[in-house]
Amino acid sequence: MMTITSLTKTYGSCTALADVTLSVPDGAVTAVVGPAGSGRSTLLGILAQLVVADSGRVLVDGEDFARSRRPGSVIGTAGAGDQLPEHLRIDSHLAHVCALQGLGRGRVNDLLAEVGLHQARNRRIKDASLAVRRRVGLAVALSGDPRHVLLDEPLQGLGSEDREWTRRIIRRTARAGSAVVLTAPRLRDVATLADHVVTLDRGRVVRAGPLQSFVAGGEERTYVESEHLEDVAAVLRERGYFVVHEDEGILVHGAAPHEVGRIAFDHGPGLSHLRSWHPAFDAALDSGLDPGLDSGPDSDRDSALNARHAS
């Protein structure tokens, strides 16, 4: 389990994280979701001891991870595929990683088998596809047989087959008892994978809880886009709405489309897109399944038109 308390990180006048407090449970996948600049990569870097926080505390299984004598057996980390040494062959890179941890050559073969890269072991990383690079990064993260795993946008840019393969191995890792933390720019990217979700916006935790609390129909949410998005967000926040950046727009919690539309057109610069938010619908679209929800371009257009007429 990872316990994060009052974590703050600034870069000059920019606040990357502001008093972030949360817990990451074992045996589950926790997704940290937010747009670029939300602080998700900074949070992951601090958990991996790659970034130094200004203040706050991180405990891994009740202990300070920085004092671990075998850090690779505590936390394994995989960043973006372009962080790999391009001049090396895949097996040479894994051999180097294992040697640094005092692991034998046999571990390299185990890792290649685990991520399905035996046939590609002699390929140079510079010649590897994004999907292969992601598998190499995952092999590095798993090399020390860590208790917990951190993955920076593991699904981003992958085709449907590779996304499903990655989901399977992440689920398997969590079922083995690990706390798996991954990042994603959008909630729908992890709607079929995460057990728990933490949404960040401008370095602050907007909401945290089980995935079901985000996708269940108990709270109405509305997704909007606008050419003046920050102005719209400011107007909604002034009126007490919970607003978080999502995809190319913002997600408004506890509000129906007609409410948001009326406020945006009466007191703001207007909207270019407005609809009810159904994460399960978007996830189903991504996976090619029938979402079984009455939502689509026509309903989006009608909601926007109704809101404009209501104003």
Summary of the structure (lengths in Angstrom):
residues: 311
radius of gyration: 21.2
end to end distance: 49.4
largest distance: 69.7
contacts: 1009
relative contact order: 0.13
helix: 39%
strand: 26%
